[in-house]
Amino acid sequence: MATETDTWVIRGIALFKLFKALVLLAVLATSLKLIRHDPTLVLTRWALAFHVDPDNYYLHTVLAWLLHIDVKHLEMFAVGTGLYALVFAVEGVGLWMMKPWAEYLTILSTAALLPLEGYELARQVSLTKCAIRLLNAAIVTYLVERARTRVTISHRHGPSLTATIARTMRGTR
């Protein structure tokens, strides 16, 4: 049974996952816009519309990156971004609804990316990367402990898995 604090924490994780899904959807929309038009021209127009300094380092970095990317790679980036946004959205909705499967999905998907985040952090240290890595590690740790507690309580108070399977097979056949 989830306590009020557990519910609050799970819902906070759900909102974090849904926020990441929305950010990725914005990135997806941007990449689709760039696929249909000249990426450098689109980005330059946006920079002018938002009054970005033409000598801005980040603008030059993105423009240099876009000049070296072809449409096929941009399409692959869009597909990957869309799929990842979908995973975050499923995790977020499932966690909001307090579904155990969403906790397991979140553990797997978040833990799988921790080594990659560590590699990126080792390549270039930044406060943002550190914060996100720590937050993701905390989420995995919390959800693993929650899952362990759920399994332990189920094991102590419920029938064994083999007994449940045997009873189900006898009763349904």
LUMFITI-933142 format. One record per residue: x, y, z of N, C-alpha, C, O in turn; chain; residue number from 0; residue in three letters. Coordinates in Angstrom, 2 decimals. Each point is the difference from the previous one (the first is absolute). Example, Ala and Ser with C-alpha at 12.3 -4.5 7.8 and 13.67 -1.06 7.14 Angstrom:
      n.xx      n.yy      n.zz     ca.xx     ca.yy     ca.zz      c.xx      c.yy      c.zz      o.xx      o.yy      o.zz   cadena   num   residuo
     13.19     -5.69      7.80     -0.89      1.19      0.00      0.90      1.20      0.00      1.04     -0.02      0.66        A     0       ALA
     -1.39      1.07     -1.38      0.82      1.19      0.06     -0.77      1.09      0.73      0.51      1.11      0.17        A     1       SER
//
This chain:
      n.xx      n.yy      n.zz     ca.xx     ca.yy     ca.zz      c.xx      c.yy      c.zz      o.xx      o.yy      o.zz   cadena   num   residuo
      0.84     -1.17      0.00     -0.84      1.17      0.00      0.89      1.23      0.00      0.92      0.11      0.81        A     0       MET
     -1.19      0.81     -1.70      0.84      1.20     -0.12     -0.40      1.03      1.04     -1.19      0.27      0.23        A     1       ALA
      2.20      0.31      0.40     -0.26      1.07      0.94     -0.17      1.30     -0.77      0.23      0.05     -1.21        A     2       THR
     -0.63      0.99      1.92     -0.19      1.30     -0.65      1.33      0.54     -0.54      0.04      0.61     -1.06        A     3       GLU
      1.05     -0.85      1.80      1.32      0.44     -0.46      0.41     -0.76     -1.25      0.54      0.60     -0.94        A     4       THR
     -0.78     -1.92      0.91      0.31     -0.79     -1.19     -0.77      0.52     -1.21      0.56      0.14     -1.09        A     5       ASP
     -1.82      0.15      1.28     -0.82      0.52     -1.09      0.56      1.32     -0.51      0.08      0.21     -1.21        A     6       THR
      0.30      0.66      2.12      0.55      1.31     -0.38      1.30     -0.17     -0.80      0.20      0.68     -1.00        A     7       TRP
      0.66     -1.57      1.45      1.28     -0.22     -0.68     -0.23     -0.61     -1.38      0.60      0.45     -0.97        A     8       VAL
     -1.46     -1.45      0.88     -0.29     -0.65     -1.29     -0.61      1.02     -0.97      0.35      0.02     -1.18        A     9       ILE
     -1.26      0.80      1.68     -0.61      1.02     -0.87      1.04      1.04     -0.43     -0.07      0.50     -1.12        A    10       ARG
      1.01     -0.18      1.99      1.08      0.92     -0.37      0.87     -0.59     -1.10      0.38      0.70     -0.94        A    11       GLY
     -0.07     -1.98      1.05      0.77     -0.68     -1.05     -0.80     -0.02     -1.30      0.55      0.20     -1.08        A    12       ILE
     -1.86     -0.43      1.19     -0.87     -0.01     -1.18      0.02      1.36     -0.69      0.10      0.07     -1.23        A    13       ALA
     -0.18      1.00      2.00      0.04      1.34     -0.60      1.34      0.27     -0.66      0.06      0.62     -1.06        A    14       LEU
      1.03     -1.09      1.67      1.33      0.15     -0.59      0.07     -0.74     -1.33      0.53      0.53     -0.98        A    15       PHE
     -1.05     -1.75      0.93      0.00     -0.78     -1.24     -0.87      0.66     -1.06      0.37      0.05     -1.18        A    16       LYS
     -1.53      0.47      1.58     -0.88      0.67     -0.96      0.62      1.29     -0.51     -0.17      0.36     -1.17        A    17       LEU
      0.89      0.35      2.02      0.71      1.21     -0.42      1.05     -0.36     -1.05      0.12      0.68     -1.02        A    18       PHE
      0.64     -1.75      1.28      1.02     -0.41     -0.97     -0.66     -0.42     -1.31      0.55      0.26     -1.07        A    19       LYS
     -1.72     -0.89      1.12     -0.72     -0.37     -1.22     -0.39      1.25     -0.78      0.12      0.03     -1.22        A    20       ALA
     -0.60      1.00      1.92     -0.39      1.24     -0.68      1.21      0.69     -0.64     -0.10      0.53     -1.11        A    21       LEU
      1.22     -0.53      1.81      1.22      0.60     -0.57      0.40     -0.76     -1.27      0.35      0.61     -1.01        A    22       VAL
     -0.39     -1.94      1.08      0.37     -0.79     -1.18     -1.00      0.19     -1.13      0.39     -0.04     -1.17        A    23       LEU
     -1.66      0.25      1.48     -0.98      0.27     -1.06      0.30      1.34     -0.68     -0.18      0.13     -1.21        A    24       LEU
      0.64      0.85      1.99      0.39      1.28     -0.59      1.23     -0.18     -0.90      0.08      0.58     -1.08        A    25       ALA
      0.86     -1.40      1.53      1.18     -0.31     -0.82     -0.42     -0.74     -1.27      0.52      0.27     -1.08        A    26       VAL
     -1.46     -1.19      1.21     -0.51     -0.75     -1.14     -0.64      0.95     -1.01      0.28     -0.08     -1.20        A    27       LEU
     -1.13      0.98      1.68     -0.66      0.96     -0.90      1.04      0.86     -0.72     -0.12      0.29     -1.19        A    28       ALA
      1.14      0.11      1.93      1.06      0.81     -0.60      0.74     -0.79     -1.07      0.27      0.52     -1.08        A    29       THR
      0.07     -1.77      1.38      0.74     -0.80     -0.99     -0.85     -0.28     -1.23      0.53     -0.06     -1.11        A    30       SER
     -1.84     -0.13      1.28     -0.87     -0.20     -1.16     -0.07      1.26     -0.85     -0.06     -0.07     -1.23        A    31       LEU
      0.06      1.22      1.88      0.02      1.28     -0.73      1.30      0.12     -0.79      0.01      0.47     -1.14        A    32       LYS
      1.09     -0.89      1.75      1.29      0.09     -0.66      0.12     -0.97     -1.16      0.70      0.28     -0.98        A    33       LEU
     -1.38     -1.43      1.07      0.05     -0.99     -1.08     -0.66      0.55     -1.25      0.49     -0.19     -1.11        A    34       ILE
     -1.61      0.88      1.29     -0.77      0.50     -1.15      0.60      1.25     -0.62     -0.33      0.34     -1.13        A    35       ARG
      1.19      0.36      1.85      0.56      1.25     -0.49      1.52     -0.01      0.16      0.55     -0.91      0.62        A    36       HIS
      0.10      1.91     -1.16      1.45      0.13      0.17      0.29      0.29      1.47     -0.37      1.06      0.50        A    37       ASP
      1.03     -1.99      0.21      0.22      0.16      1.44      0.72      1.29      0.38     -0.36      0.66      0.97        A    38       PRO
      1.37     -0.30     -1.73      0.77      1.20      0.32     -0.87      1.25     -0.15      0.06      0.91      0.82        A    39       THR
     -0.86     -0.88     -1.88     -0.87      1.15     -0.23     -1.06      0.12      1.09     -0.26      1.10      0.50        A    40       LEU
     -0.35     -2.22     -0.12     -1.03     -0.01      1.06      0.58      0.50      1.31     -0.58      0.86      0.67        A    41       VAL
      1.74     -1.40     -0.30      0.61      0.39      1.27      0.41      1.47     -0.01     -0.13      0.69      1.01        A    42       LEU
      0.61     -0.21     -2.13      0.38      1.41     -0.10     -1.23      0.89      0.15      0.05      1.03      0.68        A    43       THR
     -1.15     -1.41     -1.31     -1.26      0.76      0.16     -0.45      0.04      1.45     -0.40      1.05      0.51        A    44       ARG
      0.46     -2.21      0.16     -0.40     -0.05      1.41      0.91      0.88      0.85     -0.47      0.70      0.90        A    45       TRP
      1.74     -0.75     -1.18      0.95      0.81      0.77     -0.31      1.49     -0.17      0.06      0.76      0.96        A    46       ALA
     -0.39     -0.36     -2.18     -0.36      1.40     -0.24     -1.32      0.36      0.67     -0.15      1.08      0.56        A    47       LEU
     -0.82     -2.01     -0.61     -1.31      0.26      0.61      0.11      0.14      1.52     -0.72      0.79      0.61        A    48       ALA
      1.63     -1.55      0.00      0.18      0.06      1.45      1.12      0.95      0.42      0.40      0.05      1.16        A    49       PHE
      0.09      0.71     -2.14      1.03      1.01      0.27      1.24     -0.59      0.66      0.57      0.58      0.92        A    50       HIS
     -0.15     -1.74     -1.43      1.22     -0.63      0.49      1.19      0.71     -0.64     -0.03      0.32     -1.19        A    51       VAL
      1.04     -0.08      1.96      1.21      0.65     -0.48      0.59     -0.83     -1.15      0.25     -1.19      0.18        A    52       ASP
     -0.02      1.79     -1.35      0.54     -0.76     -1.13      1.38     -0.61      0.29      0.39     -0.96     -0.67        A    53       PRO
      0.33      1.49      1.63      1.31     -0.54      0.35     -0.07     -0.98      1.16      1.03     -0.36      0.56        A    54       ASP
     -2.24     -0.07     -0.20     -0.20     -0.91      1.12      0.72     -1.33     -0.26     -0.15     -0.60     -1.06        A    55       ASN
      0.91      0.15      2.05      0.77     -1.25     -0.11     -0.92     -1.20     -0.26      0.29     -0.84     -0.85        A    56       TYR
     -1.39      0.76      1.60     -0.90     -1.14     -0.13     -0.67     -0.04     -1.37     -0.18     -1.07     -0.58        A    57       TYR
     -0.18      2.23      0.08     -0.60      0.08     -1.34      0.99     -0.51     -1.04     -0.37     -0.78     -0.87        A    58       LEU
      1.61      1.20      0.97      1.03     -0.45     -0.95      0.26     -1.50      0.13      0.22     -0.68     -1.00        A    59       HIS
     -0.26      0.17      2.21      0.23     -1.44      0.22     -1.11     -0.82     -0.64      0.27     -0.99     -0.68        A    60       THR
     -1.52      1.40      0.89     -1.13     -0.73     -0.58      0.01      0.11     -1.52     -0.25     -0.98     -0.69        A    61       VAL
      0.55      2.16      0.17      0.06      0.17     -1.45      1.10     -0.88     -0.61     -0.20     -0.61     -1.05        A    62       LEU
      1.35      0.55      1.71      1.09     -0.84     -0.50     -0.42     -1.47      0.01      0.32     -0.75     -0.93        A    63       ALA
     -1.03      0.34      1.97     -0.47     -1.38      0.09     -1.00     -0.29     -1.13      0.07     -1.05     -0.64        A    64       TRP
     -0.99      1.99      0.41     -1.02     -0.20     -1.03      0.60     -0.04     -1.41     -0.52     -0.70     -0.87        A    65       LEU
      1.59      1.43      0.65      0.62     -0.01     -1.31      0.62     -1.36     -0.33      0.19     -0.33     -1.17        A    66       LEU
      0.13     -0.46      2.20      0.64     -1.29     -0.22     -0.96     -1.18      0.13      0.44     -1.15      0.01        A    67       HIS
     -1.71      1.42      0.10     -0.96     -1.10      0.16     -0.89     -0.06     -1.23     -0.44      1.02     -0.52        A    68       ILE
      0.18     -2.23      0.06     -0.87     -0.15     -1.16     -1.42     -0.33      0.47     -0.24     -0.25      1.18        A    69       ASP
     -0.68      0.25     -2.12     -1.41     -0.20      0.32     -0.24     -1.38      0.59     -0.82     -0.14      0.91        A    70       VAL
      1.51     -0.88     -1.39     -0.18     -1.36      0.54      0.32     -0.05      1.49     -0.74     -0.59      0.78        A    71       LYS
      1.85      1.21     -0.38      0.36      0.02      1.42     -0.99      0.83      0.81     -0.31     -0.33      1.15        A    72       HIS
     -0.18      1.40     -1.73     -0.99      0.82      0.69     -1.31     -0.78      0.18     -0.66      0.12      1.03        A    73       LEU
      0.30     -0.92     -2.02     -1.20     -0.84      0.11      0.19     -1.06      1.08     -0.92     -0.26      0.78        A    74       GLU
      2.09     -0.37     -0.73      0.28     -1.00      1.04     -0.04      0.65      1.38     -0.51     -0.59      0.95        A    75       MET
      1.03      1.79     -0.84     -0.05      0.75      1.26     -1.45      0.25      0.39     -0.36     -0.14      1.17        A    76       PHE
     -0.48      0.51     -2.13     -1.41      0.28      0.28     -0.72     -1.27      0.47     -0.79      0.05      0.95        A    77       ALA
      1.06     -1.18     -1.59     -0.63     -1.26      0.40      0.42     -0.38      1.42     -0.83     -0.35      0.83        A    78       VAL
      2.12      0.42     -0.56      0.51     -0.32      1.34     -0.58      0.91      1.06     -0.38     -0.45      1.08        A    79       GLY
      0.30      1.73     -1.40     -0.56      0.97      0.95     -1.48     -0.31      0.26     -0.45      0.06      1.15        A    80       THR
     -0.29     -0.38     -2.21     -1.42     -0.33      0.16     -0.22     -1.25      0.85     -0.89     -0.03      0.85        A    81       GLY
      1.70     -1.00     -1.10     -0.13     -1.23      0.79      0.35      0.23      1.47     -0.66     -0.51      0.90        A    82       LEU
      1.71      1.28     -0.69      0.40      0.28      1.37     -1.06      0.84      0.72     -0.28     -0.21      1.18        A    83       TYR
     -0.31      1.17     -1.90     -1.09      0.79      0.58     -1.19     -0.88      0.35     -0.66      0.20      1.02        A    84       ALA
      0.39     -1.18     -1.86     -1.10     -0.94      0.26      0.27     -0.81      1.27     -0.89     -0.19      0.82        A    85       LEU
      2.12     -0.30     -0.67      0.36     -0.76      1.20     -0.18      0.87      1.25     -0.58     -0.45      1.00        A    86       VAL
      1.07      1.69     -1.05     -0.17      0.90      1.15     -1.47      0.26      0.30     -0.40      0.04      1.16        A    87       PHE
     -0.40      0.13     -2.20     -1.43      0.26      0.21     -0.69     -1.21      0.63     -0.82      0.15      0.91        A    88       ALA
      1.15     -1.35     -1.40     -0.59     -1.23      0.57      0.42     -0.14      1.46     -0.83     -0.31      0.86        A    89       VAL
      2.13      0.54     -0.58      0.47     -0.06      1.38     -0.75      1.01      0.87     -0.47     -0.34      1.09        A    90       GLU
      0.37      1.56     -1.57     -0.64      1.07      0.78     -1.46     -0.30      0.30     -0.44      0.14      1.14        A    91       GLY
     -0.30     -0.56     -2.14     -1.43     -0.31      0.21     -0.15     -1.21      0.91     -0.82      0.00      0.92        A    92       VAL
      1.63     -1.04     -1.16     -0.07     -1.20      0.85      0.35      0.30      1.44     -0.65     -0.50      0.92        A    93       GLY
      1.69      1.31     -0.70      0.37      0.37      1.37     -1.09      0.85      0.65     -0.31     -0.18      1.17        A    94       LEU
     -0.27      1.10     -1.94     -1.07      0.84      0.55     -1.18     -0.86      0.47     -0.66      0.30      0.99        A    95       TRP
      0.42     -1.39     -1.73     -1.09     -0.91      0.34      0.44     -1.04      1.04     -0.78     -0.88      0.37        A    96       MET
      2.04      0.99      0.11      0.55     -0.86      1.05      0.03     -1.48     -0.42     -0.29     -0.88      0.81        A    97       MET
      0.64      0.62     -2.06      0.06     -1.36     -0.52      1.39     -0.58      0.26      1.00      0.63     -0.35        A    98       LYS
     -0.91     -1.81      0.94      1.31     -0.62      0.24      0.82     -0.24     -1.27      1.22      0.14      0.02        A    99       PRO
     -1.88     -0.49     -1.13      0.72     -0.22     -1.25      0.74      1.25     -0.44      1.08     -0.08     -0.58        A   100       TRP
     -1.66      1.26      0.87      0.66      1.26     -0.37      1.26      0.21      0.84      0.99      0.55     -0.49        A   101       ALA
     -1.02     -0.99      1.72      1.18      0.09      0.85      1.11     -0.87     -0.56      1.16      0.42     -0.06        A   102       GLU
     -1.49     -1.65     -0.36      1.00     -0.89     -0.57      0.54      0.54     -1.32      1.21     -0.04     -0.25        A   103       TYR
     -2.09      0.56     -0.59      0.42      0.60     -1.26      0.94      1.18      0.25      1.01      0.16     -0.69        A   104       LEU
     -1.34      0.66      1.67      0.83      1.15      0.34      1.35     -0.43      0.53      1.03      0.59     -0.33        A   105       THR
     -1.02     -1.62      1.15      1.28     -0.53      0.52      0.88     -0.44     -1.17      1.17      0.37     -0.08        A   106       ILE
     -1.74     -1.16     -0.82      0.78     -0.53     -1.13      0.50      1.10     -0.93      1.18      0.05     -0.33        A   107       LEU
     -2.07      0.83     -0.07      0.40      1.01     -0.99      0.95      1.03      0.60      0.92      0.46     -0.68        A   108       SER
     -1.13     -0.09      1.93      0.87      0.99      0.62      1.35     -0.60      0.36      1.04      0.62     -0.24        A   109       THR
     -1.04     -1.81      0.80      1.26     -0.65      0.37      0.85     -0.33     -1.22      1.23      0.06      0.06        A   110       ALA
     -1.87     -0.40     -1.16      0.73     -0.32     -1.22      0.80      1.19     -0.52      1.04     -0.18     -0.64        A   111       ALA
     -1.52      1.38      0.90      0.68      1.19     -0.51      1.01      0.59      0.98      0.74      0.91     -0.37        A   112       LEU
     -0.70     -1.40      1.60      0.95      0.55      0.97      1.46     -0.13     -0.45      0.77      0.95      0.19        A   113       LEU
     -0.35     -2.09     -0.77      1.39     -0.06     -0.48      0.30      1.03     -1.09      1.08      0.59     -0.02        A   114       PRO
     -2.03     -0.38     -0.89      0.19      1.00     -1.05      0.10      1.40      0.60      0.83      0.81     -0.43        A   115       LEU
     -1.67     -0.53      1.42      0.07      1.30      0.67      1.35      0.16      0.71      0.56      1.10      0.02        A   116       GLU
     -0.06     -2.18      0.56      1.31      0.06      0.65      1.11      0.28     -0.99      0.92      0.77      0.28        A   117       GLY
     -1.00     -1.39     -1.45      0.98      0.24     -1.06     -0.04      1.46     -0.45      1.04      0.65     -0.13        A   118       TYR
     -2.24     -0.14     -0.09     -0.15      1.40     -0.42      0.53      0.95      1.07      0.61      1.03     -0.30        A   119       GLU
     -0.85     -1.37      1.55      0.47      0.82      1.11      1.53     -0.03      0.08      0.62      1.01      0.29        A   120       LEU
     -0.03     -2.17     -0.56      1.46     -0.12      0.02      0.63      0.78     -1.14      1.09      0.56      0.14        A   121       ALA
     -1.78     -0.52     -1.28      0.52      0.76     -1.16      0.00      1.49      0.27      0.96      0.70     -0.32        A   122       ARG
     -2.05     -0.23      0.89     -0.11      1.45      0.26     -0.90      0.20      1.22     -1.20     -0.26     -0.04        A   123       GLN
      1.81      0.71      1.11     -0.73      0.19      1.25     -0.81      1.30     -0.09      0.49      1.04     -0.42        A   124       VAL
     -1.75     -1.14      0.84     -0.84      1.20      0.11     -0.96     -0.21      1.16     -0.34     -1.13      0.35        A   125       SER
     -0.09      2.21      0.23     -0.92     -0.06      1.13     -1.32     -0.65     -0.41     -0.57     -0.78      0.77        A   126       LEU
      0.08      1.09     -1.95     -1.26     -0.56     -0.48      0.11     -1.52     -0.16     -0.89     -0.74      0.43        A   127       THR
      1.98      0.28     -1.04      0.19     -1.44     -0.18      0.11     -0.71      1.34     -0.55     -1.08      0.19        A   128       LYS
      1.26      1.71      0.76      0.12     -0.60      1.34     -1.36     -0.10      0.67     -0.33     -1.03      0.59        A   129       CYS
     -0.45      2.09     -0.68     -1.32      0.02      0.66     -0.93     -1.06     -0.61     -0.69     -0.71      0.73        A   130       ALA
      0.68      0.62     -2.05     -0.87     -0.98     -0.65      0.45     -1.42      0.33     -0.83     -0.87      0.25        A   131       ILE
      2.13      0.63     -0.26      0.52     -1.34      0.34     -0.38     -0.37      1.43     -0.45     -1.12      0.25        A   132       ARG
      0.62      2.06      0.69     -0.35     -0.28      1.39     -1.50     -0.24      0.16     -0.42     -0.89      0.72        A   133       LEU
     -0.38      1.70     -1.42     -1.45     -0.16      0.08     -0.42     -1.36     -0.56     -0.82     -0.70      0.60        A   134       LEU
      1.37      0.31     -1.75     -0.34     -1.30     -0.58      0.46     -1.15      0.88     -0.71     -0.99      0.15        A   135       ASN
      1.89      1.11      0.45      0.49     -1.04      0.91     -0.90     -0.10      1.24     -0.29     -1.10      0.48        A   136       ALA
     -0.15      2.24      0.02     -0.91      0.00      1.16     -1.34     -0.64     -0.35     -0.58     -0.73      0.80        A   137       ALA
      0.09      1.01     -2.00     -1.27     -0.59     -0.45      0.12     -1.51     -0.07     -0.87     -0.72      0.48        A   138       ILE
      1.95      0.23     -1.09      0.20     -1.45     -0.12      0.11     -0.63      1.39     -0.62     -1.02      0.27        A   139       VAL
      1.42      1.63      0.60      0.18     -0.53      1.36     -1.33     -0.06      0.74     -0.32     -1.02      0.61        A   140       THR
     -0.44      2.09     -0.67     -1.29      0.05      0.68     -0.95     -1.08     -0.53     -0.63     -0.72      0.78        A   141       TYR
      0.53      0.62     -2.11     -0.94     -0.96     -0.59      0.43     -1.45      0.23     -0.85     -0.87      0.20        A   142       LEU
      2.15      0.61     -0.21      0.48     -1.36      0.29     -0.34     -0.37      1.43     -0.47     -1.10      0.27        A   143       VAL
      0.71      2.02      0.67     -0.32     -0.27      1.40     -1.51     -0.21      0.19     -0.42     -0.86      0.77        A   144       GLU
     -0.36      1.64     -1.46     -1.46     -0.13      0.06     -0.44     -1.36     -0.55     -0.88     -0.66      0.57        A   145       ARG
      1.49      0.25     -1.67     -0.33     -1.31     -0.59      0.42     -1.13      0.92     -0.73     -0.98      0.17        A   146       ALA
      1.91      1.09      0.44      0.46     -1.02      0.94     -0.96     -0.11      1.18     -0.33     -1.11      0.44        A   147       ARG
     -0.11      2.24      0.06     -0.94      0.00      1.13     -1.32     -0.67     -0.41     -0.57     -0.78      0.76        A   148       THR
      0.10      1.09     -1.96     -1.25     -0.58     -0.48      0.13     -1.52     -0.13     -0.91     -0.72      0.40        A   149       ARG
      2.02      0.24     -0.94      0.21     -1.44     -0.15      0.12     -0.67      1.36     -0.56     -1.08      0.21        A   150       VAL
      1.28      1.71      0.72      0.16     -0.56      1.35     -1.35     -0.11      0.70     -0.30     -1.03      0.60        A   151       THR
     -0.50      2.08     -0.66     -1.32     -0.01      0.64     -0.89     -1.06     -0.66     -0.71     -0.73      0.69        A   152       ILE
      0.75      0.65     -2.01     -0.80     -0.98     -0.72      0.42     -1.42      0.37     -0.83     -0.89      0.16        A   153       SER
      2.14      0.69     -0.02      0.51     -1.32      0.33     -0.40     -0.41      1.42     -0.32     -1.16      0.24        A   154       HIS
      0.34      2.10      0.68     -0.35     -0.30      1.40     -1.48     -0.25      0.18     -0.41     -0.86      0.79        A   155       ARG
     -0.41      1.62     -1.51     -1.44     -0.02      0.27     -0.82     -0.72     -1.05     -1.17     -0.31      0.23        A   156       HIS
      1.75      0.04     -1.37     -0.77     -0.64     -1.05      0.49     -1.40     -0.27      1.04     -0.41      0.52        A   157       GLY
     -1.78     -0.33     -1.33      0.43     -1.35     -0.34      1.25      0.06     -0.88      0.26      1.01     -0.65        A   158       PRO
      0.48     -2.09      0.64      1.19     -0.05     -0.83     -0.40      0.01     -1.47     -1.13     -0.31     -0.35        A   159       SER
      2.07      0.68     -0.48     -0.26      0.07     -1.43     -0.36     -1.37     -0.55     -0.93     -0.12     -0.81        A   160       LEU
      1.64     -0.91      1.23     -0.31     -1.34     -0.51     -1.38     -0.46      0.44     -0.71     -0.64     -0.77        A   161       THR
      0.32      0.96      2.01     -1.34     -0.38      0.47     -1.07      0.75     -0.79     -1.03     -0.58     -0.34        A   162       ALA
      1.27      1.84      0.06     -0.96      0.80     -0.77     -0.15     -0.55     -1.41     -1.11     -0.11     -0.51        A   163       THR
      2.23     -0.23     -0.13     -0.04     -0.54     -1.36     -0.72     -1.35      0.00     -0.85     -0.25     -0.86        A   164       ILE
      1.18     -0.61      1.81     -0.64     -1.31      0.07     -1.51      0.14      0.22     -0.79     -0.68     -0.65        A   165       ALA
      0.40      1.56      1.57     -1.43      0.20      0.27     -0.71      0.57     -1.22     -1.13     -0.39     -0.30        A   166       ARG
      1.77      1.29     -0.41     -0.61      0.60     -1.19     -0.17     -1.04     -1.09     -1.04     -0.04     -0.67        A   167       THR
      2.04     -0.78      0.48     -0.08     -1.03     -1.05     -1.08     -1.03      0.33     -0.72     -0.44     -0.90        A   168       MET
      0.58      0.06      2.16     -1.05     -0.96      0.39     -1.38      0.62     -0.18     -0.94     -0.66     -0.43        A   169       ARG
      0.84      1.94      0.78     -1.33      0.64      0.00     -0.49      0.38     -1.38     -1.21      0.06     -0.22        A   170       GLY
      2.10      0.20     -0.72     -0.45      0.47     -1.31     -0.10     -1.09     -1.03     -0.60      0.21     -1.06        A   171       THR
      1.15     -1.37      1.33     -0.04     -1.08     -1.01     -1.12     -0.90      0.21     -0.18     -0.96     -0.76        A   172       ARG
//
